[in-house]
Amino acid sequence: MRIIRHQRTRKKVSGTKVRPRLSVFRSLNHIYAQIINDDNGSTLLQACSLELKTTKTQTKTNIAEEVGKLLGQRAKEKKVKKVVFDKNGYKYHGRIKALADSARKEGVKF
């Protein structure tokens, strides 16, 4: 069902040079985020939980917040201010919401 929701959303949502797409993918253990320009099919920047030094006591939601913060900092460096949010068919809840909120705190608008 998630894949069907994702395909339905991707028909409507696409990133441009002015306003790229922020795509989020979550697996069982990790979370990945990319900012993509769909006009020329290139990834501008990315962040994932594999890059972070995490401890066993951290929750997945806390790790998602750190990934959002890292993505927001990288977006500032590349001067990306506005994006279109693509939650990939997931509910806007839990880890997805934590990543989005921490990216917003870093100055990314969507």
C-alpha positions as CSV (number, residue, x, y, z in Angstrom):
1,M,0.0,0.0,0.0
2,R,2.9,2.4,0.7
3,I,4.2,1.9,-2.8
4,I,0.8,2.7,-4.3
5,R,0.6,5.9,-2.1
6,H,4.1,6.8,-3.2
7,Q,3.3,6.4,-6.9
8,R,0.1,8.5,-6.6
9,T,2.1,11.3,-4.9
10,R,5.0,11.2,-7.4
11,K,2.5,12.0,-10.2
12,K,1.9,15.3,-8.5
13,V,5.2,16.2,-6.7
14,S,8.4,16.9,-8.6
15,G,11.4,19.0,-7.8
16,T,12.8,21.8,-9.8
17,K,16.0,23.9,-9.7
18,V,14.3,26.6,-7.8
19,R,12.4,24.2,-5.5
20,P,13.9,20.8,-5.3
21,R,12.3,17.7,-3.8
22,L,13.1,16.4,-0.3
23,S,12.6,12.7,-0.4
24,V,12.7,10.5,2.7
25,F,13.1,6.8,3.0
26,R,13.1,4.8,6.2
27,S,14.1,1.2,6.6
28,L,13.8,-0.9,9.7
29,N,17.0,0.4,11.2
30,H,18.0,3.5,9.3
31,I,16.6,6.7,7.7
32,Y,17.7,8.4,4.5
33,A,17.0,11.8,3.1
34,Q,17.9,13.4,-0.2
35,I,17.3,16.7,-1.9
36,I,16.7,16.0,-5.6
37,N,16.4,18.2,-8.7
38,D,14.0,16.2,-10.9
39,D,14.5,18.4,-14.0
40,N,17.9,17.0,-14.7
41,G,17.6,13.9,-12.4
42,S,20.4,14.8,-10.0
43,T,20.8,14.5,-6.2
44,L,21.9,17.8,-4.8
45,L,22.7,16.6,-1.3
46,Q,21.9,13.7,1.0
47,A,22.1,12.6,4.7
48,C,21.5,9.3,6.4
49,S,21.7,7.7,9.8
50,L,24.7,5.6,8.7
51,E,26.9,8.8,8.8
52,L,26.1,9.5,12.4
53,K,27.9,8.1,15.4
54,T,25.0,6.7,17.4
55,T,24.7,4.8,20.7
56,K,22.4,2.0,21.6
57,T,20.5,4.2,24.0
58,Q,19.3,6.6,21.3
59,T,15.9,6.0,19.9
60,K,15.1,5.9,16.1
61,T,13.2,9.2,16.5
62,N,16.2,11.0,18.0
63,I,18.4,9.7,15.2
64,A,15.9,10.9,12.6
65,E,16.1,14.4,14.3
66,E,19.9,14.4,13.9
67,V,19.6,13.4,10.3
68,G,17.2,16.3,9.7
69,K,19.5,18.7,11.4
70,L,22.5,17.4,9.3
71,L,20.4,17.8,6.1
72,G,19.4,21.3,7.1
73,Q,23.0,22.3,7.7
74,R,24.1,20.9,4.3
75,A,21.2,22.7,2.6
76,K,22.4,26.0,4.1
77,E,25.8,25.4,2.7
78,K,24.4,24.7,-0.8
79,K,22.0,27.7,-0.4
80,V,18.8,25.5,-0.7
81,K,16.0,27.3,1.2
82,K,12.8,26.0,-0.2
83,V,11.9,22.4,-1.0
84,V,8.9,20.2,-1.8
85,F,8.5,17.5,0.8
86,D,8.0,13.9,-0.5
87,K,7.3,11.6,2.4
88,N,7.4,8.5,0.1
89,G,4.0,7.2,1.1
90,Y,4.7,7.1,4.8
91,K,2.5,8.8,7.4
92,Y,3.6,12.2,8.6
93,H,4.3,10.7,12.0
94,G,7.1,9.6,14.2
95,R,10.5,9.5,12.5
96,I,9.3,11.3,9.3
97,K,7.8,14.1,11.4
98,A,11.0,14.3,13.5
99,L,13.2,14.6,10.5
100,A,11.0,17.3,8.9
101,D,10.7,19.4,12.0
102,S,14.5,19.4,12.6
103,A,15.1,20.3,9.0
104,R,12.6,23.2,9.4
105,K,14.5,24.4,12.5
106,E,17.7,24.6,10.4
107,G,15.9,27.0,8.0
108,V,14.6,24.7,5.2
109,K,11.1,25.8,4.2
110,F,8.4,23.5,2.9
